[in-house]
Amino acid sequence: MNLRIEEMRNLGPATAKMLADVGVHREGDLRRIGAVDAYHRLKFRFGRQVTIIALYAMEAALRGCDWRSLDPETKEGLRRAAKY
């Protein structure tokens, strides 16, 4: 599927607007660049407004699950990949 960002699980209108501001408009865009790169783009553009939860939410959206269900190892791997 190529959903709009706000139609993806965990990602609402505010996140969709921020992602659009960094060139991520649809699910396909997010899949192409990945959650970590999208997170870096958001951090560069919006700074402290963007928390690690955004990274978890984007990764979980790509997996089709709730961000809170990501296991600790996955979260740690994401933090390492994002250098958080």
Secondary structure, DSSP 8 states (H G I E B T S, - for coil): ---BGGGSTT--HHHHHHHHHTT--BHHHHHHHHHHHHHHHHHHHHGGG--HHHHHHHHHHHHTS-GGGS-HHHHHHHHHHHT-
